[in-house]
């Protein structure tokens, strides 16, 4: 059975070292919009961020039979809600998939710890 761990880009990981057999890792990007441009800093006007869309999450969810999505805290972003919408979208057409979305209640390094632990658990069966 295939596995995938998916996280938004706030986890600070770009790859997973020593993934468990049949496990892949992917991220969906958070976006920083500054004015009319993306990823530009030192701007004096208003800035906004955008969470990954449900379609971006769903694309990753389709890549494995078993999915563990780990999101930045739902108190900081809509990423968790977006992943939950994607879960419902995918399960509607692929009810055999097992998809769990975890609200990390955190960001950054703590998300990386959860991802590493999930990898260890998949590796141990």
Secondary structure, 3 states (H helix, E strand, C coil): CCEEEEEEHHHCCCCCCCCCCCEEEEEECCEEEECCEECCCCCCCCEEEECCCHHHHHHHHCCCCEEEEEECCCCCCCHHHHHHHHHHHHHHHCCCCEEEEEECCCCCHHHHHHHHHHHHHHHCC
